[in-house]
């Protein structure tokens, strides 16, 4: 009888461990957003306007401009004055708050 109850405890512990592992795997997954291409302007050291193209991952279209502005500020040598963002067509979900510069179109 003692062997049977010990076996049941081991099975319960294994199930609880598997459930905990599954929960942690889902909880550690990065938040997903939508990719946006942003064209941001900034002022140079010589008071000239310049542009910087960045690609960001934002939770919504309303928040894309703010995320783009923050991303551009990391890469711009001067204060960012504004950004215009548009969704990246044909791209799937991305890791929220991803940020990278992109080459400017000729």
C-alpha distance (Angstrom), angle and dihedral (degrees) to the residues before:
residue distance angle dihedral
X1 . . .
X2 3.84 . .
X3 3.80 90.8 .
X4 3.81 90.9 54.4
X5 3.83 94.3 50.7
X6 3.81 91.6 46.2
X7 3.81 89.4 51.3
X8 3.83 90.1 50.9
X9 3.82 90.6 51.5
X10 3.81 90.1 50.5
X11 3.80 91.3 50.5
X12 3.83 91.4 48.4
X13 3.81 90.8 48.5
X14 3.82 91.1 49.2
X15 3.81 91.2 49.7
X16 3.79 91.5 48.2
X17 3.81 90.5 49.0
X18 3.81 91.9 49.8
X19 3.81 90.8 48.3
X20 3.81 91.5 49.1
X21 3.81 91.0 48.5
X22 3.83 91.6 50.4
X23 3.81 90.9 48.8
X24 3.80 93.1 49.7
X25 3.80 92.2 48.2
X26 3.81 90.4 55.0
X27 3.80 94.0 42.0
X28 3.81 93.4 53.0
X29 3.79 94.7 52.4
X30 3.84 110.4 113.4
X31 3.78 117.6 -109.4
X32 3.80 114.0 -98.7
X33 3.79 128.3 -131.1
X34 3.80 141.0 159.2
X35 3.83 124.3 -85.2
X36 3.82 118.3 -117.4
X37 3.79 131.9 -173.9
X38 3.79 111.7 -140.0
X39 3.77 131.8 -168.3
X40 3.80 108.7 -156.0
X41 3.78 130.4 -173.4
X42 3.78 125.7 -146.9
X43 3.77 137.6 173.9
X44 3.79 117.5 -111.0
X45 3.81 127.3 -143.0
X46 3.82 87.4 -93.7
X47 3.84 92.6 54.2
X48 3.81 91.1 -107.9
X49 3.80 121.7 139.3
X50 3.78 114.6 -116.5
X51 3.83 134.5 176.7
X52 3.76 132.0 -130.8
X53 3.80 124.0 -170.2
X54 3.81 115.8 -146.5
X55 3.78 135.7 173.5
X56 3.79 116.3 -144.0
X57 3.77 139.4 174.6
X58 3.80 113.1 -130.7
X59 3.80 133.1 175.3
X60 3.83 92.6 -126.1
X61 3.79 143.1 -0.7
X62 3.81 89.8 -104.3
X63 3.80 91.3 59.2
X64 3.82 97.5 40.2
X65 3.81 94.3 88.7
X66 3.81 93.1 54.3
X67 3.80 92.7 46.0
X68 3.82 89.9 47.1
X69 3.78 91.4 49.6
X70 3.81 91.5 51.8
X71 3.79 91.6 47.6
X72 3.80 92.5 48.3
X73 3.81 91.1 48.7
X74 3.81 89.4 59.6
X75 3.81 90.9 56.5
X76 3.83 102.7 31.1
X77 3.82 120.3 92.2
X78 3.81 90.8 -143.6
X79 3.82 140.5 32.3
X80 3.82 114.5 -59.2
X81 3.79 110.6 -124.6
X82 3.81 99.2 -171.3
X83 3.79 149.3 -29.5
X84 3.79 136.1 -141.0
X85 3.80 113.7 -157.3
X86 3.79 134.4 -168.7
X87 3.79 129.7 -178.5
X88 3.79 117.8 -98.8
X89 3.83 105.5 -116.5
X90 3.78 118.3 -133.3
X91 3.79 94.9 15.0
X92 3.78 122.1 123.1
X93 3.78 128.3 -140.7
X94 3.80 118.9 -50.0
X95 3.78 137.7 -161.2
X96 3.79 108.0 -80.8
X97 3.82 116.0 -105.4
X98 3.82 93.9 17.1
X99 3.81 109.3 154.7
X100 3.79 133.8 -174.4
X101 3.78 138.9 151.8
X102 3.79 118.7 -114.2
X103 3.79 129.7 -157.4
X104 3.80 113.1 -92.7
X105 3.78 116.7 -114.3
X106 3.82 113.7 -107.8
